[in-house]
């Protein structure tokens, strides 16, 4: 299981990016802009949880640390 977080600030394209906090990422937001998503077996589970919590937001995996979940 790995720990994931989401950036509460949206990117220029409107996405809120999910990051893998266990492996780390050079593109992780500042701590004050991170929302913990908990531990998940994959980024797909973490993205699904984020979409469930914030259904009106565009949510995507980070290209650098959650490539399998990056769609835009």
PQR file with spaces between the fields and no chain letter, atoms N, CA, C, O and H, PARSE charges and radii, in Angstrom:
ATOM       1  N    UNK     1       0.850   -1.185    0.000 -0.4000 1.5000
ATOM       2  CA   UNK     1       0.000    0.000    0.000 -0.0000 2.0000
ATOM       3  C    UNK     1       0.893    1.244    0.000  0.5500 1.7000
ATOM       4  O    UNK     1       1.930    1.305    0.661 -0.5500 1.4000
ATOM       5  N    UNK     2       0.445    2.210   -0.760 -0.4000 1.5000
ATOM       6  CA   UNK     2       1.188    3.467   -0.851 -0.0000 2.0000
ATOM       7  C    UNK     2       0.272    4.622   -0.460  0.5500 1.7000
ATOM       8  O    UNK     2      -0.950    4.532   -0.571 -0.5500 1.4000
ATOM       9  H    UNK     2      -0.396    2.160   -1.297  0.4000 1.0000
ATOM      10  N    UNK     3       0.881    5.692   -0.006 -0.4000 1.5000
ATOM      11  CA   UNK     3       0.142    6.879    0.413 -0.0000 2.0000
ATOM      12  C    UNK     3       0.000    7.850   -0.760  0.5500 1.7000
ATOM      13  O    UNK     3       0.945    8.089   -1.510 -0.5500 1.4000
ATOM      14  H    UNK     3       1.875    5.765    0.084  0.4000 1.0000
ATOM      15  N    UNK     4      -1.203    8.398   -0.895 -0.4000 1.5000
ATOM      16  CA   UNK     4      -1.468    9.347   -1.975 -0.0000 2.0000
ATOM      17  C    UNK     4      -2.050   10.632   -1.417  0.5500 1.7000
ATOM      18  O    UNK     4      -2.663   10.641   -0.350 -0.5500 1.4000
ATOM      19  H    UNK     4      -1.971    8.203   -0.285  0.4000 1.0000
ATOM      20  N    UNK     5      -1.854   11.707   -2.146 -0.4000 1.5000
ATOM      21  CA   UNK     5      -2.424   12.998   -1.778 -0.0000 2.0000
ATOM      22  C    UNK     5      -2.872   13.702   -3.049  0.5500 1.7000
ATOM      23  O    UNK     5      -2.466   13.349   -4.156 -0.5500 1.4000
ATOM      24  H    UNK     5      -1.356   11.700   -3.013  0.4000 1.0000
ATOM      25  N    UNK     6      -3.720   14.708   -2.860 -0.4000 1.5000
ATOM      26  CA   UNK     6      -4.198   15.501   -3.989 -0.0000 2.0000
ATOM      27  C    UNK     6      -3.871   16.970   -3.739  0.5500 1.7000
ATOM      28  O    UNK     6      -3.887   17.443   -2.603 -0.5500 1.4000
ATOM      29  H    UNK     6      -4.050   14.995   -1.961  0.4000 1.0000
ATOM      30  N    UNK     7      -3.582   17.659   -4.798 -0.4000 1.5000
ATOM      31  CA   UNK     7      -3.318   19.093   -4.722 -0.0000 2.0000
ATOM      32  C    UNK     7      -4.663   19.817   -4.677  0.5500 1.7000
ATOM      33  O    UNK     7      -5.479   19.670   -5.587 -0.5500 1.4000
ATOM      34  H    UNK     7      -3.569   17.274   -5.721  0.4000 1.0000
ATOM      35  N    UNK     8      -4.895   20.598   -3.620 -0.4000 1.5000
ATOM      36  CA   UNK     8      -6.174   21.306   -3.541 -0.0000 2.0000
ATOM      37  C    UNK     8      -6.242   22.486   -4.505  0.5500 1.7000
ATOM      38  O    UNK     8      -7.319   23.038   -4.728 -0.5500 1.4000
ATOM      39  H    UNK     8      -4.232   20.717   -2.881  0.4000 1.0000
ATOM      40  N    UNK     9      -5.108   22.876   -5.075 -0.4000 1.5000
ATOM      41  CA   UNK     9      -5.088   23.915   -6.109 -0.0000 2.0000
ATOM      42  C    UNK     9      -5.145   23.245   -7.472  0.5500 1.7000
ATOM      43  O    UNK     9      -4.485   22.231   -7.698 -0.5500 1.4000
ATOM      44  H    UNK     9      -4.233   22.428   -4.894  0.4000 1.0000
ATOM      45  N    UNK    10      -5.919   23.801   -8.366 -0.4000 1.5000
ATOM      46  CA   UNK    10      -6.000   23.225   -9.701 -0.0000 2.0000
ATOM      47  C    UNK    10      -4.860   23.709  -10.586  0.5500 1.7000
ATOM      48  O    UNK    10      -4.322   24.800  -10.405 -0.5500 1.4000
ATOM      49  H    UNK    10      -6.455   24.625   -8.182  0.4000 1.0000
ATOM      50  N    UNK    11      -4.514   22.868  -11.541 -0.4000 1.5000
ATOM      51  CA   UNK    11      -3.499   23.200  -12.529 -0.0000 2.0000
ATOM      52  C    UNK    11      -4.097   24.163  -13.555  0.5500 1.7000
ATOM      53  O    UNK    11      -5.292   24.456  -13.511 -0.5500 1.4000
ATOM      54  H    UNK    11      -4.952   21.981  -11.689  0.4000 1.0000
ATOM      55  N    UNK    12      -3.276   24.651  -14.467 -0.4000 1.5000
ATOM      56  CA   UNK    12      -3.745   25.591  -15.494 -0.0000 2.0000
ATOM      57  C    UNK    12      -4.866   24.993  -16.346  0.5500 1.7000
ATOM      58  O    UNK    12      -5.723   25.726  -16.838 -0.5500 1.4000
ATOM      59  H    UNK    12      -2.305   24.413  -14.502  0.4000 1.0000
ATOM      60  N    UNK    13      -4.868   23.653  -16.525 -0.4000 1.5000
ATOM      61  CA   UNK    13      -5.896   23.012  -17.342 -0.0000 2.0000
ATOM      62  C    UNK    13      -7.148   22.655  -16.524  0.5500 1.7000
ATOM      63  O    UNK    13      -8.087   22.067  -17.061 -0.5500 1.4000
ATOM      64  H    UNK    13      -4.171   23.057  -16.125  0.4000 1.0000
ATOM      65  N    UNK    14      -7.165   23.001  -15.244 -0.4000 1.5000
ATOM      66  CA   UNK    14      -8.326   22.753  -14.394 -0.0000 2.0000
ATOM      67  C    UNK    14      -8.257   21.484  -13.573  0.5500 1.7000
ATOM      68  O    UNK    14      -9.125   21.254  -12.731 -0.5500 1.4000
ATOM      69  H    UNK    14      -6.402   23.478  -14.807  0.4000 1.0000
ATOM      70  N    UNK    15      -7.237   20.640  -13.795 -0.4000 1.5000
ATOM      71  CA   UNK    15      -7.103   19.386  -13.061 -0.0000 2.0000
ATOM      72  C    UNK    15      -6.565   19.611  -11.644  0.5500 1.7000
ATOM      73  O    UNK    15      -5.742   20.494  -11.405 -0.5500 1.4000
ATOM      74  H    UNK    15      -6.532   20.826  -14.480  0.4000 1.0000
ATOM      75  N    UNK    16      -7.050   18.795  -10.726 -0.4000 1.5000
ATOM      76  CA   UNK    16      -6.445   18.655   -9.408 -0.0000 2.0000
ATOM      77  C    UNK    16      -5.658   17.354   -9.493  0.5500 1.7000
ATOM      78  O    UNK    16      -6.236   16.296   -9.742 -0.5500 1.4000
ATOM      79  H    UNK    16      -7.719   18.077  -10.921  0.4000 1.0000
ATOM      80  N    UNK    17      -4.346   17.420   -9.290 -0.4000 1.5000
ATOM      81  CA   UNK    17      -3.499   16.255   -9.504 -0.0000 2.0000
ATOM      82  C    UNK    17      -3.324   15.415   -8.252  0.5500 1.7000
ATOM      83  O    UNK    17      -3.132   15.937   -7.154 -0.5500 1.4000
ATOM      84  H    UNK    17      -3.876   18.279   -9.089  0.4000 1.0000
ATOM      85  N    UNK    18      -3.394   14.094   -8.440 -0.4000 1.5000
ATOM      86  CA   UNK    18      -3.104   13.126   -7.393 -0.0000 2.0000
ATOM      87  C    UNK    18      -1.623   12.767   -7.495  0.5500 1.7000
ATOM      88  O    UNK    18      -1.103   12.518   -8.583 -0.5500 1.4000
ATOM      89  H    UNK    18      -3.550   13.670   -9.332  0.4000 1.0000
ATOM      90  N    UNK    19      -0.948   12.745   -6.333 -0.4000 1.5000
ATOM      91  CA   UNK    19       0.477   12.422   -6.279 -0.0000 2.0000
ATOM      92  C    UNK    19       0.711   11.244   -5.347  0.5500 1.7000
ATOM      93  O    UNK    19      -0.046   11.023   -4.402 -0.5500 1.4000
ATOM      94  H    UNK    19      -1.370   12.947   -5.449  0.4000 1.0000
ATOM      95  N    UNK    20       1.765   10.496   -5.623 -0.4000 1.5000
ATOM      96  CA   UNK    20       2.180    9.390   -4.780 -0.0000 2.0000
ATOM      97  C    UNK    20       3.108    9.949   -3.703  0.5500 1.7000
ATOM      98  O    UNK    20       4.256   10.295   -3.985 -0.5500 1.4000
ATOM      99  H    UNK    20       2.380   10.676   -6.391  0.4000 1.0000
ATOM     100  N    UNK    21       2.611   10.036   -2.473 -0.4000 1.5000
ATOM     101  CA   UNK    21       3.393   10.600   -1.374 -0.0000 2.0000
ATOM     102  C    UNK    21       4.448    9.618   -0.869  0.5500 1.7000
ATOM     103  O    UNK    21       5.427   10.034   -0.249 -0.5500 1.4000
ATOM     104  H    UNK    21       1.679    9.755   -2.243  0.4000 1.0000
ATOM     105  N    UNK    22       4.265    8.334   -1.121 -0.4000 1.5000
ATOM     106  CA   UNK    22       5.231    7.327   -0.669 -0.0000 2.0000
ATOM     107  C    UNK    22       6.516    7.409   -1.484  0.5500 1.7000
ATOM     108  O    UNK    22       7.611    7.428   -0.922 -0.5500 1.4000
ATOM     109  H    UNK    22       3.470    7.997   -1.625  0.4000 1.0000
ATOM     110  N    UNK    23       6.385    7.457   -2.794 -0.4000 1.5000
ATOM     111  CA   UNK    23       7.570    7.513   -3.655 -0.0000 2.0000
ATOM     112  C    UNK    23       8.099    8.937   -3.790  0.5500 1.7000
ATOM     113  O    UNK    23       9.267    9.142   -4.120 -0.5500 1.4000
ATOM     114  H    UNK    23       5.495    7.441   -3.250  0.4000 1.0000
ATOM     115  N    UNK    24       7.241    9.914   -3.535 -0.4000 1.5000
ATOM     116  CA   UNK    24       7.632   11.309   -3.678 -0.0000 2.0000
ATOM     117  C    UNK    24       7.573   11.750   -5.124  0.5500 1.7000
ATOM     118  O    UNK    24       7.487   10.926   -6.034 -0.5500 1.4000
ATOM     119  H    UNK    24       6.292    9.747   -3.267  0.4000 1.0000
ATOM     120  N    UNK    25       7.617   13.040   -5.328 -0.4000 1.5000
ATOM     121  CA   UNK    25       7.520   13.597   -6.671 -0.0000 2.0000
ATOM     122  C    UNK    25       8.080   15.015   -6.627  0.5500 1.7000
ATOM     123  O    UNK    25       7.826   15.768   -5.687 -0.5500 1.4000
ATOM     124  H    UNK    25       7.686   13.710   -4.588  0.4000 1.0000
ATOM     125  N    UNK    26       8.833   15.362   -7.641 -0.4000 1.5000
ATOM     126  CA   UNK    26       9.381   16.723   -7.675 -0.0000 2.0000
ATOM     127  C    UNK    26       8.297   17.767   -7.935  0.5500 1.7000
ATOM     128  O    UNK    26       8.542   18.966   -7.795 -0.5500 1.4000
ATOM     129  H    UNK    26       9.039   14.750   -8.405  0.4000 1.0000
ATOM     130  N    UNK    27       7.102   17.319   -8.312 -0.4000 1.5000
ATOM     131  CA   UNK    27       6.010   18.236   -8.617 -0.0000 2.0000
ATOM     132  C    UNK    27       4.931   18.266   -7.538  0.5500 1.7000
ATOM     133  O    UNK    27       3.840   18.787   -7.768 -0.5500 1.4000
ATOM     134  H    UNK    27       6.903   16.345   -8.425  0.4000 1.0000
ATOM     135  N    UNK    28       5.225   17.715   -6.371 -0.4000 1.5000
ATOM     136  CA   UNK    28       4.240   17.742   -5.283 -0.0000 2.0000
ATOM     137  C    UNK    28       4.030   19.180   -4.825  0.5500 1.7000
ATOM     138  O    UNK    28       4.975   19.968   -4.795 -0.5500 1.4000
ATOM     139  H    UNK    28       6.112   17.291   -6.185  0.4000 1.0000
ATOM     140  N    UNK    29       2.800   19.523   -4.472 -0.4000 1.5000
ATOM     141  CA   UNK    29       2.525   20.883   -4.005 -0.0000 2.0000
ATOM     142  C    UNK    29       3.075   21.109   -2.605  0.5500 1.7000
ATOM     143  O    UNK    29       3.466   20.169   -1.911 -0.5500 1.4000
ATOM     144  H    UNK    29       2.032   18.883   -4.496  0.4000 1.0000
ATOM     145  N    UNK    30       3.097   22.362   -2.211 -0.4000 1.5000
ATOM     146  CA   UNK    30       3.503   22.693   -0.848 -0.0000 2.0000
ATOM     147  C    UNK    30       2.586   21.983    0.139  0.5500 1.7000
ATOM     148  O    UNK    30       1.432   21.696   -0.179 -0.5500 1.4000
ATOM     149  H    UNK    30       2.780   23.125   -2.774  0.4000 1.0000
ATOM     150  N    UNK    31       3.088   21.703    1.318 -0.4000 1.5000
ATOM     151  CA   UNK    31       2.347   20.946    2.332 -0.0000 2.0000
ATOM     152  C    UNK    31       0.974   21.555    2.595  0.5500 1.7000
ATOM     153  O    UNK    31       0.000   20.821    2.763 -0.5500 1.4000
ATOM     154  H    UNK    31       4.026   21.936    1.576  0.4000 1.0000
ATOM     155  N    UNK    32       0.878   22.874    2.634 -0.4000 1.5000
ATOM     156  CA   UNK    32      -0.402   23.517    2.935 -0.0000 2.0000
ATOM     157  C    UNK    32      -1.446   23.321    1.828  0.5500 1.7000
ATOM     158  O    UNK    32      -2.631   23.584    2.036 -0.5500 1.4000
ATOM     159  H    UNK    32       1.668   23.470    2.498  0.4000 1.0000
ATOM     160  N    UNK    33      -1.007   22.863    0.659 -0.4000 1.5000
ATOM     161  CA   UNK    33      -1.921   22.625   -0.462 -0.0000 2.0000
ATOM     162  C    UNK    33      -2.193   21.142   -0.705  0.5500 1.7000
ATOM     163  O    UNK    33      -2.814   20.781   -1.704 -0.5500 1.4000
ATOM     164  H    UNK    33      -0.045   22.649    0.489  0.4000 1.0000
ATOM     165  N    UNK    34      -1.729   20.280    0.205 -0.4000 1.5000
ATOM     166  CA   UNK    34      -1.911   18.845    0.064 -0.0000 2.0000
ATOM     167  C    UNK    34      -3.100   18.369    0.889  0.5500 1.7000
ATOM     168  O    UNK    34      -3.289   18.790    2.030 -0.5500 1.4000
ATOM     169  H    UNK    34      -1.225   20.573    1.017  0.4000 1.0000
ATOM     170  N    UNK    35      -3.897   17.487    0.296 -0.4000 1.5000
ATOM     171  CA   UNK    35      -5.000   16.833    1.001 -0.0000 2.0000
ATOM     172  C    UNK    35      -4.721   15.334    0.957  0.5500 1.7000
ATOM     173  O    UNK    35      -4.617   14.745   -0.119 -0.5500 1.4000
ATOM     174  H    UNK    35      -3.743   17.145   -0.631  0.4000 1.0000
ATOM     175  N    UNK    36      -4.600   14.729    2.120 -0.4000 1.5000
ATOM     176  CA   UNK    36      -4.287   13.308    2.228 -0.0000 2.0000
ATOM     177  C    UNK    36      -5.438   12.460    1.713  0.5500 1.7000
ATOM     178  O    UNK    36      -6.589   12.674    2.093 -0.5500 1.4000
ATOM     179  H    UNK    36      -4.684   15.207    2.994  0.4000 1.0000
ATOM     180  N    UNK    37      -5.133   11.502    0.853 -0.4000 1.5000
ATOM     181  CA   UNK    37      -6.131   10.559    0.343 -0.0000 2.0000
ATOM     182  C    UNK    37      -6.001    9.191    1.009  0.5500 1.7000
ATOM     183  O    UNK    37      -6.812    8.301    0.751 -0.5500 1.4000
ATOM     184  H    UNK    37      -4.198   11.328    0.544  0.4000 1.0000
ATOM     185  N    UNK    38      -5.007    9.014    1.850 -0.4000 1.5000
ATOM     186  CA   UNK    38      -4.814    7.752    2.548 -0.0000 2.0000
ATOM     187  C    UNK    38      -3.981    6.777    1.741  0.5500 1.7000
ATOM     188  O    UNK    38      -3.329    7.137    0.761 -0.5500 1.4000
ATOM     189  H    UNK    38      -4.348    9.737    2.059  0.4000 1.0000
ATOM     190  N    UNK    39      -4.024    5.517    2.188 -0.4000 1.5000
ATOM     191  CA   UNK    39      -3.242    4.453    1.571 -0.0000 2.0000
ATOM     192  C    UNK    39      -4.101    3.662    0.590  0.5500 1.7000
ATOM     193  O    UNK    39      -5.249    3.321    0.874 -0.5500 1.4000
ATOM     194  H    UNK    39      -4.554    5.224    2.984  0.4000 1.0000
ATOM     195  N    UNK    40      -3.512    3.381   -0.574 -0.4000 1.5000
ATOM     196  CA   UNK    40      -4.217    2.647   -1.623 -0.0000 2.0000
ATOM     197  C    UNK    40      -3.244    1.708   -2.324  0.5500 1.7000
ATOM     198  O    UNK    40      -2.033    1.928   -2.320 -0.5500 1.4000
ATOM     199  H    UNK    40      -2.579    3.658   -0.804  0.4000 1.0000
ATOM     200  N    UNK    41      -3.793    0.661   -2.922 -0.4000 1.5000
ATOM     201  CA   UNK    41      -2.976   -0.306   -3.648 -0.0000 2.0000
ATOM     202  C    UNK    41      -2.454    0.261   -4.965  0.5500 1.7000
ATOM     203  O    UNK    41      -1.437   -0.202   -5.482 -0.5500 1.4000
ATOM     204  H    UNK    41      -4.777    0.482   -2.925  0.4000 1.0000
ATOM     205  N    UNK    42      -3.148    1.264   -5.509 -0.4000 1.5000
ATOM     206  CA   UNK    42      -2.735    1.842   -6.791 -0.0000 2.0000
ATOM     207  C    UNK    42      -3.231    3.278   -6.899  0.5500 1.7000
ATOM     208  O    UNK    42      -4.082    3.723   -6.129 -0.5500 1.4000
ATOM     209  H    UNK    42      -3.974    1.640   -5.089  0.4000 1.0000
ATOM     210  N    UNK    43      -2.677    3.987   -7.870 -0.4000 1.5000
ATOM     211  CA   UNK    43      -3.135    5.356   -8.103 -0.0000 2.0000
ATOM     212  C    UNK    43      -4.582    5.360   -8.588  0.5500 1.7000
ATOM     213  O    UNK    43      -5.313    6.321   -8.345 -0.5500 1.4000
ATOM     214  H    UNK    43      -1.985    3.626   -8.495  0.4000 1.0000
ATOM     215  N    UNK    44      -4.999    4.303   -9.266 -0.4000 1.5000
ATOM     216  CA   UNK    44      -6.381    4.236   -9.748 -0.0000 2.0000
ATOM     217  C    UNK    44      -7.366    4.266   -8.582  0.5500 1.7000
ATOM     218  O    UNK    44      -8.398    4.932   -8.661 -0.5500 1.4000
ATOM     219  H    UNK    44      -4.405    3.523   -9.464  0.4000 1.0000
ATOM     220  N    UNK    45      -7.056    3.556   -7.506 -0.4000 1.5000
ATOM     221  CA   UNK    45      -7.905    3.587   -6.317 -0.0000 2.0000
ATOM     222  C    UNK    45      -7.906    4.981   -5.687  0.5500 1.7000
ATOM     223  O    UNK    45      -8.949    5.467   -5.250 -0.5500 1.4000
ATOM     224  H    UNK    45      -6.217    3.016   -7.441  0.4000 1.0000
ATOM     225  N    UNK    46      -6.743    5.617   -5.642 -0.4000 1.5000
ATOM     226  CA   UNK    46      -6.634    6.958   -5.050 -0.0000 2.0000
ATOM     227  C    UNK    46      -7.410    7.982   -5.870  0.5500 1.7000
ATOM     228  O    UNK    46      -8.103    8.830   -5.309 -0.5500 1.4000
ATOM     229  H    UNK    46      -5.896    5.222   -5.997  0.4000 1.0000
ATOM     230  N    UNK    47      -7.299    7.907   -7.191 -0.4000 1.5000
ATOM     231  CA   UNK    47      -8.038    8.832   -8.062 -0.0000 2.0000
ATOM     232  C    UNK    47      -9.539    8.596   -7.910  0.5500 1.7000
ATOM     233  O    UNK    47     -10.314    9.551   -7.864 -0.5500 1.4000
ATOM     234  H    UNK    47      -6.737    7.218   -7.647  0.4000 1.0000
ATOM     235  N    UNK    48      -9.951    7.338   -7.832 -0.4000 1.5000
ATOM     236  CA   UNK    48     -11.373    7.018   -7.667 -0.0000 2.0000
ATOM     237  C    UNK    48     -11.903    7.593   -6.350  0.5500 1.7000
ATOM     238  O    UNK    48     -13.014    8.121   -6.307 -0.5500 1.4000
ATOM     239  H    UNK    48      -9.321    6.562   -7.870  0.4000 1.0000
ATOM     240  N    UNK    49     -11.115    7.492   -5.282 -0.4000 1.5000
ATOM     241  CA   UNK    49     -11.536    8.053   -3.997 -0.0000 2.0000
ATOM     242  C    UNK    49     -11.669    9.567   -4.097  0.5500 1.7000
ATOM     243  O    UNK    49     -12.639   10.139   -3.599 -0.5500 1.4000
ATOM     244  H    UNK    49     -10.212    7.063   -5.317  0.4000 1.0000
ATOM     245  N    UNK    50     -10.704   10.217   -4.736 -0.4000 1.5000
ATOM     246  CA   UNK    50     -10.752   11.671   -4.887 -0.0000 2.0000
ATOM     247  C    UNK    50     -11.974   12.094   -5.704  0.5500 1.7000
ATOM     248  O    UNK    50     -12.632   13.079   -5.370 -0.5500 1.4000
ATOM     249  H    UNK    50      -9.917    9.752   -5.141  0.4000 1.0000
ATOM     250  N    UNK    51     -12.274   11.358   -6.765 -0.4000 1.5000
ATOM     251  CA   UNK    51     -13.440   11.686   -7.594 -0.0000 2.0000
ATOM     252  C    UNK    51     -14.732   11.487   -6.823  0.5500 1.7000
ATOM     253  O    UNK    51     -15.709   12.201   -7.047 -0.5500 1.4000
ATOM     254  H    UNK    51     -11.739   10.557   -7.036  0.4000 1.0000
ATOM     255  N    UNK    52     -14.741   10.523   -5.918 -0.4000 1.5000
ATOM     256  CA   UNK    52     -15.919   10.290   -5.081 -0.0000 2.0000
ATOM     257  C    UNK    52     -16.099   11.436   -4.084  0.5500 1.7000
ATOM     258  O    UNK    52     -17.221   11.871   -3.827 -0.5500 1.4000
ATOM     259  H    UNK    52     -13.947    9.943   -5.736  0.4000 1.0000
ATOM     260  N    UNK    53     -14.985   11.922   -3.525 -0.4000 1.5000
ATOM     261  CA   UNK    53     -15.044   13.001   -2.536 -0.0000 2.0000
ATOM     262  C    UNK    53     -15.348   14.357   -3.167  0.5500 1.7000
ATOM     263  O    UNK    53     -16.035   15.185   -2.569 -0.5500 1.4000
ATOM     264  H    UNK    53     -14.073   11.568   -3.734  0.4000 1.0000
ATOM     265  N    UNK    54     -14.839   14.582   -4.369 -0.4000 1.5000
ATOM     266  CA   UNK    54     -15.009   15.867   -5.054 -0.0000 2.0000
ATOM     267  C    UNK    54     -15.535   15.619   -6.470  0.5500 1.7000
ATOM     268  O    UNK    54     -14.793   15.799   -7.435 -0.5500 1.4000
ATOM     269  H    UNK    54     -14.281   13.910   -4.855  0.4000 1.0000
ATOM     270  N    UNK    55     -16.785   15.215   -6.611 -0.4000 1.5000
ATOM     271  CA   UNK    55     -17.312   14.831   -7.935 -0.0000 2.0000
ATOM     272  C    UNK    55     -17.379   15.967   -8.954  0.5500 1.7000
ATOM     273  O    UNK    55     -17.434   15.708  -10.157 -0.5500 1.4000
ATOM     274  H    UNK    55     -17.387   15.069   -5.827  0.4000 1.0000
ATOM     275  N    UNK    56     -17.375   17.199   -8.503 -0.4000 1.5000
ATOM     276  CA   UNK    56     -17.467   18.310   -9.448 -0.0000 2.0000
ATOM     277  C    UNK    56     -16.087   18.792   -9.923  0.5500 1.7000
ATOM     278  O    UNK    56     -16.003   19.655  -10.796 -0.5500 1.4000
ATOM     279  H    UNK    56     -17.331   17.409   -7.527  0.4000 1.0000
ATOM     280  N    UNK    57     -15.011   18.241   -9.356 -0.4000 1.5000
ATOM     281  CA   UNK    57     -13.657   18.644   -9.747 -0.0000 2.0000
ATOM     282  C    UNK    57     -13.095   17.728  -10.825  0.5500 1.7000
ATOM     283  O    UNK    57     -13.418   16.541  -10.881 -0.5500 1.4000
ATOM     284  H    UNK    57     -15.080   17.539   -8.646  0.4000 1.0000
ATOM     285  N    UNK    58     -12.247   18.295  -11.682 -0.4000 1.5000
ATOM     286  CA   UNK    58     -11.478   17.482  -12.627 -0.0000 2.0000
ATOM     287  C    UNK    58     -10.281   16.933  -11.858  0.5500 1.7000
ATOM     288  O    UNK    58      -9.510   17.701  -11.284 -0.5500 1.4000
ATOM     289  H    UNK    58     -11.984   19.259  -11.637  0.4000 1.0000
ATOM     290  N    UNK    59     -10.120   15.621  -11.842 -0.4000 1.5000
ATOM     291  CA   UNK    59      -9.055   14.985  -11.072 -0.0000 2.0000
ATOM     292  C    UNK    59      -8.277   14.063  -11.992  0.5500 1.7000
ATOM     293  O    UNK    59      -8.855   13.317  -12.781 -0.5500 1.4000
ATOM     294  H    UNK    59     -10.747   14.997  -12.309  0.4000 1.0000
ATOM     295  N    UNK    60      -6.953   14.125  -11.878 -0.4000 1.5000
ATOM     296  CA   UNK    60      -6.073   13.375  -12.760 -0.0000 2.0000
ATOM     297  C    UNK    60      -4.838   12.956  -11.974  0.5500 1.7000
ATOM     298  O    UNK    60      -4.484   13.594  -10.983 -0.5500 1.4000
ATOM     299  H    UNK    60      -6.483   14.731  -11.237  0.4000 1.0000
ATOM     300  N    UNK    61      -4.188   11.891  -12.412 -0.4000 1.5000
ATOM     301  CA   UNK    61      -2.928   11.487  -11.818 -0.0000 2.0000
ATOM     302  C    UNK    61      -1.783   12.308  -12.378  0.5500 1.7000
ATOM     303  O    UNK    61      -1.813   12.734  -13.533 -0.5500 1.4000
ATOM     304  H    UNK    61      -4.476   11.373  -13.217  0.4000 1.0000
ATOM     305  N    UNK    62      -0.794   12.522  -11.563 -0.4000 1.5000
ATOM     306  CA   UNK    62       0.403   13.263  -11.980 -0.0000 2.0000
ATOM     307  C    UNK    62       1.163   12.478  -13.052  0.5500 1.7000
ATOM     308  O    UNK    62       1.334   11.264  -12.936 -0.5500 1.4000
ATOM     309  H    UNK    62      -0.770   12.176  -10.625  0.4000 1.0000
ATOM     310  N    UNK    63       1.605   13.162  -14.069 -0.4000 1.5000
ATOM     311  CA   UNK    63       2.368   12.548  -15.163 -0.0000 2.0000
ATOM     312  C    UNK    63       3.654   11.909  -14.643  0.5500 1.7000
ATOM     313  O    UNK    63       4.094   10.892  -15.178 -0.5500 1.4000
ATOM     314  H    UNK    63       1.466   14.148  -14.163  0.4000 1.0000
ATOM     315  N    UNK    64       4.260   12.488  -13.613 -0.4000 1.5000
ATOM     316  CA   UNK    64       5.571   12.051  -13.147 -0.0000 2.0000
ATOM     317  C    UNK    64       5.528   10.924  -12.116  0.5500 1.7000
ATOM     318  O    UNK    64       6.409   10.064  -12.120 -0.5500 1.4000
ATOM     319  H    UNK    64       3.903   13.315  -13.178  0.4000 1.0000
ATOM     320  N    UNK    65       4.532   10.907  -11.236 -0.4000 1.5000
ATOM     321  CA   UNK    65       4.524    9.884  -10.187 -0.0000 2.0000
ATOM     322  C    UNK    65       3.289    8.977  -10.231  0.5500 1.7000
ATOM     323  O    UNK    65       3.233    7.982   -9.508 -0.5500 1.4000
ATOM     324  H    UNK    65       3.817   11.605  -11.232  0.4000 1.0000
ATOM     325  N    UNK    66       2.313    9.303  -11.059 -0.4000 1.5000
ATOM     326  CA   UNK    66       1.094    8.484  -11.208 -0.0000 2.0000
ATOM     327  C    UNK    66       0.736    8.357  -12.688  0.5500 1.7000
ATOM     328  O    UNK    66      -0.411    8.564  -13.083 -0.5500 1.4000
ATOM     329  H    UNK    66       2.359   10.111  -11.646  0.4000 1.0000
ATOM     330  N    UNK    67       1.725    8.017  -13.487 -0.4000 1.5000
ATOM     331  CA   UNK    67       1.564    7.981  -14.934 -0.0000 2.0000
ATOM     332  C    UNK    67       0.408    7.082  -15.371  0.5500 1.7000
ATOM     333  O    UNK    67      -0.301    7.407  -16.323 -0.5500 1.4000
ATOM     334  H    UNK    67       2.657    7.849  -13.166  0.4000 1.0000
ATOM     335  N    UNK    68       0.215    5.962  -14.687 -0.4000 1.5000
ATOM     336  CA   UNK    68      -0.874    5.045  -15.065 -0.0000 2.0000
ATOM     337  C    UNK    68      -2.244    5.688  -14.934  0.5500 1.7000
ATOM     338  O    UNK    68      -3.217    5.200  -15.508 -0.5500 1.4000
ATOM     339  H    UNK    68       0.792    5.698  -13.914  0.4000 1.0000
ATOM     340  N    UNK    69      -2.329    6.790  -14.177 -0.4000 1.5000
ATOM     341  CA   UNK    69      -3.605    7.476  -13.948 -0.0000 2.0000
ATOM     342  C    UNK    69      -3.660    8.836  -14.607  0.5500 1.7000
ATOM     343  O    UNK    69      -4.633    9.571  -14.439 -0.5500 1.4000
ATOM     344  H    UNK    69      -1.539    7.187  -13.711  0.4000 1.0000
ATOM     345  N    UNK    70      -2.632    9.176  -15.350 -0.4000 1.5000
ATOM     346  CA   UNK    70      -2.585   10.480  -16.019 -0.0000 2.0000
ATOM     347  C    UNK    70      -3.352   10.394  -17.326  0.5500 1.7000
ATOM     348  O    UNK    70      -3.023    9.579  -18.188 -0.5500 1.4000
ATOM     349  H    UNK    70      -1.842    8.579  -15.487  0.4000 1.0000
ATOM     350  N    UNK    71      -4.377   11.232  -17.481 -0.4000 1.5000
ATOM     351  CA   UNK    71      -5.203   11.187  -18.691 -0.0000 2.0000
ATOM     352  C    UNK    71      -5.238   12.488  -19.463  0.5500 1.7000
ATOM     353  O    UNK    71      -5.624   12.503  -20.631 -0.5500 1.4000
ATOM     354  H    UNK    71      -4.645   11.894  -16.781  0.4000 1.0000
ATOM     355  N    UNK    72      -4.838   13.592  -18.823 -0.4000 1.5000
ATOM     356  CA   UNK    72      -4.890   14.873  -19.566 -0.0000 2.0000
ATOM     357  C    UNK    72      -3.712   15.755  -19.234  0.5500 1.7000
ATOM     358  O    UNK    72      -3.598   16.860  -19.764 -0.5500 1.4000
ATOM     359  H    UNK    72      -4.524   13.580  -17.874  0.4000 1.0000
